[in-house]
Structure formats: C-alpha cells, structure tokens
Amino acid sequence: MRSADGAIRGFLYQFDKSLHEILTSSDGQVVTLEGQIEDIDIVSDSGIEAIQCKYHEGEDFAISKVAEPILDMFCHFIKERIIGKRTKYTKYILYAYFHKNVDAIEQGTFHDFILKTIDKEIVRKYFTRIFNINDAEILDIANKAKKTKDEKERILEYFKSSDTERTYKIPLAEFFSHFEYRAAQRHNKLKSENIKYLQDIALDGTVASSLYYPNAFTRIATISSISDVEKRKITKAELVAWLSEQKCLLASKWMFEIEDCTKVLKQQKTHLSSTFANNPDVRAFIFSNSFIRSNESGLVNFFIEYIRKYFCKRSLQKPPIFILDYNDATLIDDIVVGLFSYQIRVNNGRVGNQFIPDSFVENTNSSSDFSMKLVQMDNVNSDLLQQCGVNYLYHIGNQPEPITSQFFRTESLGITSLEELRYLVKIDNTLMEVRA
C-alpha cells in the first residue's frame, strides 16, 4: 500500500472490508455502506450485523484504543432499547487490526477501563449517556444541548466523586451479549481474499485482479459517498451484475492510494487507447468541481493542446465537447476569451445570457469555424449528449453519480491533474511522476 495517513488507511481498509462482506454475503442479505448504525450494516431476515472497522497498522492493541467505538455502539444500543425502536436482532461487531492483537474483549476488561479512565473527553462525551444520574441538578445540565465550560467541569467532578454510584442505564452484560470483537486481517491479505472471490466470479485470474477488483473497489467508494442512505444499499447479485457489464478500468482517487500510480495510469491508458483511434468519433469530457479548482489555470492550454491534436483535420474529425461541473459561469466566459486570443472559436450554446439547447446541438448561433463546445454541467444531461452524437464520455476527477447512457461509452478517470490527463489522452506520452 502506498504511504497514506491514518484516516486514508482507514477508509481504504473499510472499502475492502465492505467488498469482502458483499462478496461473502448470502442471498437475501442487503449490505448498506456507511450504514445507519455503523460503517457496514448487513440486513437479513434474522437481524442486523453492524460492523465498525478500525485499522491500526504498526500499533499494538490497547483497550483505550477501541474504547470510543465500543462506547458509540453501547450508546446506540441503549437508545434503541429505551425507545423500543429496534425490532430485529442487532449484532454489534468491532473489526479491528493491530500489529499485536487480541482475539476477544472481555466485558470485565472494558468495565474496569470505564471505571478507572481519567480521559476527560470520554467522561464528557459518554458518561451522561451510559450511566444513570441521581443528582437532579447534574441531570438538568446533562440534558442541555449546549453546555458552558463550567457545566462541563461540574459533570467531570460529579463522575470523579467517590460518592457517585455508577449504574448503567442498560446492563453492560446485555450489551455484551450483542457485541463481538473480531481480530481483523492485514490489508494485503484481505485484498487477496477479495481477488480470489472475484476470480471465482470472473473465471479468470487476470480479469479478476486487473479489472474486476479495481472496478469493484471504485464502485464501493462511489456508493459510500452518496448522501441518500437508500442508494448506499447493495447486494452481491447487484455488484456481480454491474461488474459483468464493465469492460474498461474505472480508476478512482482511492485506487491511486492503494495501487502504484504508474501502474494504474498505464493500465488506464491502454484501456482508453481504442477510444482515441477513430477520427469521426465525438468525445465529451466532464471536469469535476474539485478537478477544476485544482487545475483551473491550465484548462485553456489543455483545450488548445487537445484541439491541435484531435481537431486538426476538420474534414475528418469532430469538435470535442468540454463540460464544467462548476457553479461560476464567469469561468466559461474567461475560457472563451482566452481561447479567442489564440483564434479558437467556441460554441457555448448561449444566446444572450441564456443557454439554448438547440443552439448548442445544431450550432445555429456559433461561429461556423468553431473548434469546440463548452458548457456548464447544469445544462447537460444524457439526452443532450446523445443529440450531439457523443460516442465517448469521459468523467475527469471524482464524481459520485456520473452520467451514463446506452448510446455512448462512459469512462471514469479518477485523476487529479492535467499532467495525468495529458498522458491518458496521448498529448504527452511521457509518464511523469505527478503524485508524491
């Protein structure tokens, strides 16, 4: 795995664990990514498994390092029991990797830690939620949405007092009958298992490792970022069906984190090669908001380079379409002016200050010698692109819900720089080390 900070490692491990749970799930089980309870919620007729992932590479196990995720689960358990909301059996699973790990966490070990802890944040954040409070004044403070510094100190003093009897709102034993600690596998072993399962599906080891795995990983990362929880649900059958439809490598920023950058870019360039071979094809590019913000100053030069390579034979080639997922309309004006200084005309589909779809599609209000089309994402959908005769659509940067259509081929390029894009579209055939 490439060097990454702890938070990135945690996300990468969670995605691979999510993939593992999907691939090993049974018929009828639904996996929710970034679930309503934990990182991964697995729902079946028998109940719910709520899995929290923690990855501590190079660290040894200590109860203090897992206390907060267990307390979060305990608080959820208490809340559900108090309001009587949970009707299905819920199993809380903490799946954690440590260099030196333990096989299980005993109830007594956790209880002793909670009674002896001097961690002020744990006391402030959790004690009023897990313990009964017999002091009416402290109870009123605990129920306040916002607490003053003095009130927080009073809560600390209350629980530090030897006179305070600590009784759990719901017996700890009841929670531990629903809790399980699982010693996790090292990331590279978990990844290898995922590829093995995918090999059983693809019936080809090379396809499993070079196509199915990166695409499945990208799919998991994409679904996990969707805000609507209903759209974060997936079954094994749905994932397998989706994988079988993908013929090209879908690289995302997450794949660049776990794989060698050079290897991923070379693979993707090979996959894309055929899409730039046919002169009459219409190609459209959607630049994500984050990609634009990181590369805004270089867009004009890239458009010029692309046009000089792929629209130099006007009788054979078609003007490209560039789409900006950016809410500042002045950027398009600045680009149009910048390109005009190089004698490059643009069809932006606008008549006055209004975007006219027919003008954009039929080129009725643009200069007859225009070299490219430029438009904001808000004005684009799959129907418009189909009317423009698009053959290939390239999503540049990270986009949670890309445009797709049966009428054109879609490619997702999870890159972050124009240098990488130049390499992939063969403007610059030198593979630069653009990622540290």
N, C-alpha and C positions, 0 to 999 in steps of 0.2 A: 504494500500500500504506500502511496506517496505520502510525504510528510504533510500532516494537517493538524490543526489544533484539536483539542479535546472535543469541542462541540461538533466539528465536522466529522470526526471519527465516530461520534455517537450517532449522527444522522445516517452515515454510510452503513454502520452496523445494523441500525434499525431497519433500513431498507432491505438489506439482505435477510434479516430475520423475518421481515414481513413476507418476502418472496418465499422463504422456506415454509412458513406457515400456510401460505396459499397452495404451494406445490404438494404439501403433505396433508392437506385438508380432505375431508370426505364429502361425498355427495350430500347436499342439503346444508352444508356449513357455509356461512357467509362471513367473509373477513372484512372488517372495517379498518381502514388505515387511518392513523391519527383518530382513534375511536372516541366515543363519547365518554368512556371510562379511562382507558389507558392508551398507550402507543398503538396497540393492536387489540381489537376486540373480535373474538371469534364466536359467532352465534350459531347455535344448533338447537334441535328440539329439546335436548337435555339441559341446556342452560347457556351460560356465557363464560368464556375464558377471557380475562382482561390481563394483557401482558405488558409489563413495563420493561424496557431494555436499558441496560447500563453497560458501558464498555470502558474499562479502566486498564488500558494496556500499560504494562510495566509497574503496576501497583499491586500491593498485597491486600487481601481482604481485611476490613475492619468494620465492626458493626456501625461505627459512626459514619462510614461512607455510604451506607444503604439505609440509614435511619429515616431520612426525609421521604424517599419514595415509599417506604413501608407506612409511614405516618400518613402520607397522602391517601394511600389505599384504605387505611383504617378509618380516616375521616370520611371517605366516601361510603364505606361500609356502615358507619354509624348513622350518617344522614339517611341512607336508603332504609335502614331498619326503623329509624324513628318515624319517617313519613309513610312507611309501609308501601313504598313505591315498587321495589324490585319483586317481581313475581317469579322470575326464573332464577335458578341456582347460579350464583356468580362465584367463579374461582379466580382469585387474585394471584397472579404469578409475577414474581420479580426474577427476570432472566438477566444475570449479571456476569460479566467476565472480569476476573482478576488474575494477575500473574500467579499468585498463590491464593487459591480459593477454598471455600468450604462447600460441603455437599448440601447442608441444610442450616437453617437458622432456628434455634430453639426458642420457644415462647419465653422461657425464663431468662435467656440471654438478652432478648430485646427488652423485656420488662425491667431488668436490672439497669440497662443503659438509660432507659427513660427516667427511672427514679433518681439516678445519680448524675445525669447530664448537667453541665453548667453552661451549655450553649444557649446564650440568651435568645438567639433567633428561633431556635426550636421551641423554647418555652413560650415566647411571644406568639409565634405562628400557630402552634398546635395545641398547647395545653388547655386553652379555654374551649377547644373543640372536642377533646377526648376525655377530659375529666369533668366530673360534676363540681359545681361551685356552690358552697354553702353560705358564703358571705353575700348578702343582698347588694351591698354597695359595689363589690367587685363584679358581681353578676351583671349589674347595670353597665359598668364600664366595658365588660367583655362583649356585650351585645351592641355596642356602638359601632357604626360603620367606620368612623374615623376617630382615632384616639390621640390625645395630646402626649407629648413626651413624658409628662408627669404621670399620666394614666397608665402608660406602658410600664413605667417603673413600678407603679403600685401592683400591677399584675405580676411582675417579676418577684417583688417582695412577698406577695401572697403565697406564691408557689414555693418560694425558698423557705418559708416559715416552717419550723418543725411541728407547729400546731395544726398545719393544714393536712387534712386527711385526703389522700388521693384515691378516689374511686372512679373507675372508668364508667363512662355513660353507657357503654355496652361492654360486657365482659370481654377481656382480651382473648380469653380462650375461645370464645365464639368466633371472633375474627380469625384466629389462627387455624380454626377448622376449615376455613375458606381460603387460607393463604398457603402458598408454596414458593420456596426459594429454589431456583434451578441454576446450577453452575453452568455458565454458558461456554460454548466453544470459541476458540480463537477465530478471528475473522476469516483468515485464509482457508481454514477447514470448513467453515460454514459455507463459504463461496464455492468450494469444491463440491460439497454435497448438492448445492443448488444446480451446478452444472451437470452433475450426474443424473439428477432427476429430469433435467431438461433434455439430456441425451436420450433418456427412455422415451421422451415425447417426440423429439426430432428424428430419432433413429440414426443419428449421425453426430459423431463427437465434434467434428469441426464446426458444423452448423450450430450445435448447442453452445459451444464456447465463444465463437466469433460473431454469432448473430442473435440467437435466442437469449443468451444471458444478458448482453448489453441492452437489448431491446426490452427485456423483462424488467431490468433494473431501472431503466429510464421510465417505463410505464408506472412502476411503483412510486418513483419520485414524483412523477407528474400528478398522479391521483392523490398522493399525500398532500399536495399543495392546494387542492381545490377547497374552497370555503364551505360549500354545501356538503354536509355530512352524508347525505343520501347518495351523492356522487362519489363518495370515497369507499363505497362498498363494492366488493368483487368476489367472485367465486373462481375456483380452479378452472372450471369449464370455460368461463368467460375469458380468463387470461390465456388459456391454451388456444382458443379460437382466434383471439386477437393476434397472438404470436404467429400462427399459421398464415395470417394474411400479410404479414410484414415481409417484404422482400429485400429491404435495404436496412443498413445500420442506422439506428436513431441515437446519435450521441447527445448526451446532455452534460451540463456542467458537473453533475455528480459522477459521470463516467470518467471525466478527466481527473477526478480526485482519486479514484481507485485504480485506474489503469495508467500506463505510461502515455504521456501526451502525444509523443511522436508516433507511437503505435496506433493510437486511436485516429489521429489525423490521416495517417497513411491508409488505414482501412477505409475511412470515410471517403477519401479522395478516389480510391479505387471503385467504391460503390457508386460515386457520383459521375464517374468518367463518361459513361454512356449518355448521360443526360445533357452533356455539352457537345455531343458529336454531330447532331443533326441541325443543319443551318436553319430550316424553316420553323423550328420549334419556338413557341412563345414561352419565355421564362419570367416568372414573377418572384419577387423577394419581399418578405415581410420582416422588417427590422424591429425587434422588441424594444420596449421603452428603455430597459436597462442597457441594452447594447448601444442605443443611440446616445444615451447620456455619457457613456464611456468613450464613444468614438465620433461624436458629432463633428469635430473639427476636420476629420479626414473623409467625411462622406462625399464631398464634391469631387475630390481627387479619385476616390474609388469609382464613382459613377463614370468619370472621364475615362479611366483605365478600362473599365468594363466595356464601354461603348466602342472604344478604339479596337478592342479585341473581338467583340461579338456582334458589332453592328457597323463593321467597316465595309461590308458588301451589301449595300442597300437593296440590290435586286434579288438577293438570296436570303438575307437574314431579316428577322423581325425585331422591332424595338422592344427592349426589356421593360418590365413594369416594376417599379420600386414603391413599396408601401411602408409608411412610417407609423408605428404604433406610438404616437406622441401627441400630447394634447395641446401643444403650442403651434398654432397654424402659421406663425411667422417663420418657423423653420423652413417650411416649404418655399415661402417667398424668398428667403435668403439663399436657398439652394438654387432656385430658378435664376436669380440674379447672378449668382456665382458661375453657373453653367453658361449663361448668356455671354459672359465676358470671354468664354472660350468658343463662342459661336455655336453652342449646343442649345437647340430649342427643346422645350418640354411641353408635353400635353398634360396639364393638371386637371382637366375636366371642369374648370371653373368658368362661369360666365358672370362677370362682375365679381361679387363676393359669394356667389352660390355655386356649389358643386352640382353639375348636371350629369347624371349617369350616361345619358345618350351621347353627350358630347365626349365623354371620356372613352366610351366604347367605339363610337363611329368617327372620332377625331374631327368633328364638324367645326369646332371653334379654335383649333390649334393651328400653328404654322404647318404648312404642308411638308416641310422638311424636318419635322420634329424627330428626335433621336431616342426619346424615352418617355415613359409615362410615370408620373409621380403623384401620389395621393395619400391622404391620411387614412388610417385604419378604420376610423369611424364610418367612412363612406364605402367600405368594402365588405362584400360577402361572397360566398361561393358562386352564387348566380352571376354576379357581375364579372367575376374572373372567368367563368365559363363563356359568357358573352364575348369576352375579349379574346377567346380562343387559347387560353392558357393551357400549356402542356405539362409544365412543371412548376410547382410552387415550393419555394424554399423558405422555411422559418428560421430566421437568424437570431440566435440568442434564446433565452429560456422563456417559453410561452406555455402556460398551463393548459389552455384549451385551443390548440391550433385549428385552423380552417382545413377541412378535408372535403373531398368530393370524388365520386366515381369517375368524373370526367377528366381529372388531371391527377398526376402523381405528386404526392406530397413528401417532402424531405425535411426532417428536423435537425438543424445544425446547432447543437448546444455549445457554441463557441462564444468567446468574449471579446475578440479583437479583429480588426480589419486585416491584420497580418495573416491570421489564420484563414479568414475568408478568401484573401487573395490566393493563398496556397490551394484551397479546396476548389476554386473555380479556375485554376490554372493560369492566373495572371502572373503569379510569382511561383516558379517551380522549386524554389529553394525553401526547404523546411527550416524555418527559424525557430530557435528556442525562445518562444514568446511567453512561456509560463515558467515561473520560478519553481 
